[in-house]
Amino acid sequence: MRIVEWFREEQRWHILALLILLLPLFVWNARWDETANPDSEAAAVAAWQLSEKGTLDLSEYGPITENLDTLDIWFVPGRDNTIVSNRPPGLIGIAFPSYFVGGSSRFSVVPSTVTAMVLTMASLVVVWWLLRGLTDPKFATVATGVLALGTTTWAISSAELWPHGPDQFWASIALIGLSTRGFALAGAGFALCVLTRPITGVFAAVSGIVEAWRQRSTRPALIIAAVTAVGVVLLLAYNWVIFGGLSFRGGYSPAVAAGAVERFTILEYARNVFSMFVGVPNGFLLLSPVLGVATFGLIRYWKQVPGWARSGALAALAYLLVHAFLNRASGGLPVMYRYPLEAITLASAALGFAAWTMARESRLGRRFLLVTALLSIVIQVYYIFVVSCVVLNPDLNTCFVT
C-alpha cells in the first residue's frame, strides 16, 4: 500500500474523527506548567537554552524551576566545567524547533509539551495506517483508539516531553520500513530511537536478525545495522563533545546501567520481569489488560501474522527483557508504567492483527477483547483524573485518591 492512500476518501474520516476525539483529551491531561516531571523539564530546559542562547551550558541558571532544584540529578557536569542536562540528544533536539518557533526569553514547558503531543498523535496515525493495511478501517480506528486511551500513551507520551512519545513515532516509522522491506527507512527509525533512548538499539539488532533469518538473506540485517549505526555514532559523538567521553550513557549516572548489572541475580531479574509485565503496581499487561488478551491472540494465531509484524513483536519482547535487566520496572512511577510504550508500538501491528483475527474467529475472544479494552480505558481514566501522585524525591513517590 502506498503512502498516498493514507487518506483515501472512504478512509480518511476514520482517523480524522479519532484525532478530533483525542485532541481535547490529550490537551486536558497535558502538563502546561511547572507540574511537569523533572525528567521532561530537564530536556525542555536544554532545548530552550539552545534556542535562546545557542548553547547547552546551563551553568548560569542554577535551579531554573522548583522541580529542577537538585542539579546533581538532572543537571550534571559536562566538559570544560559546564553544567548540562543529562537528557539524550534526540530528546533535546526534537524539542528545539518548537522553542525556536514559539519560545520566549522566559522558560516554559509549553513548546515541549506541544512537541510531545504532536509526535504522539503522529505515531497513532502511522499505527492506524499499518493496521488499515492488515484489517479494515473500522477495526484499525478502534484499535488505534485503544492504543491511545487504553495504554499510558495518553497519560505519559502525550502529556509532556518524556522520550516515549517521540520514540513511539520513530518506532512506528521503523515498522513502516519493515512492512515495505524498506530496511533503510527501518534503520533510520531505529537510529532516531537510539538518539532518544539508547537502549532501543535492541530493536534494530533483533529485527535485523529476524528479518535476515526470515528472508534467508543478510541484506536486511546489514542495511538496518548500517543505518542505525549512524544514530549510534551521532550519540557517541554528542557524548564526547558534551561529556568528554565515548559512552552510551552520556550524562546518566553509572548506577543506571553498570550498577544494575553488578547487582544482577537470577531471582531479582525474574522479579523485575514479573513486575514489568503483570506485577502490582506497574505491570503493563495488568494495567492495560487488553494487551494481555491481544498477546494471547498473537500466540494463538502466530503463523497467520505477517512476517514483518512478527519481527517487530520479537524485537519488542527482546527490548522488554533487556530493559528489565538494566532498570527497575517502575520507571520511577509509584503506579502505572512507561518503559513498555515503545515496545507496545513496535508490536502494535502484530497485536492488532491477532486481535482482529481473534474477534472474527471467536465470539468469546471478541467479548474478551471488548471487555478488556473498556477496562483498560477505565483504568487510564481513573489514573489520570482520580489518582494524584507526588514526587517527594527521586526515589520516593506517593499517590492518593483525590
Protein Blocks (a to p, Z undefined) as FASTA:
>chain_A
ZZklmmgfklmmmmmmmmmmmmmmmmmmpcfbfkbcfklmmmmmmmmmmmmnopabfkln
mpmbfklmcfklmpccdehhiacdfbdfklmmmmmmmmmmmgcfbdcfklmmmmmmmmmm
mmmmmmmmmmmmmmcfklmmmmmmmmmmmmcklmmmmmpccfklmmmmmmmmmmmmmmno
paklmmmmmmmmmmmmmmlmmmmmmmmmmmmmmnopaklmmmmmmmmmmmmmmmmmmmmm
mnopacfklmacfklmmmmmmmpcfklmmmmmmmmmmpcckbfklmmmmlmmmmmmmmmm
mmmpcfklmmmmmmmmmmmmmmmmmpcfklopagdcfklmmmmmmmmmmmmmmmmmmmmm
omklmmmmmmmmmmmmmmmmmmmmmpccddfbfkbccdddZZ
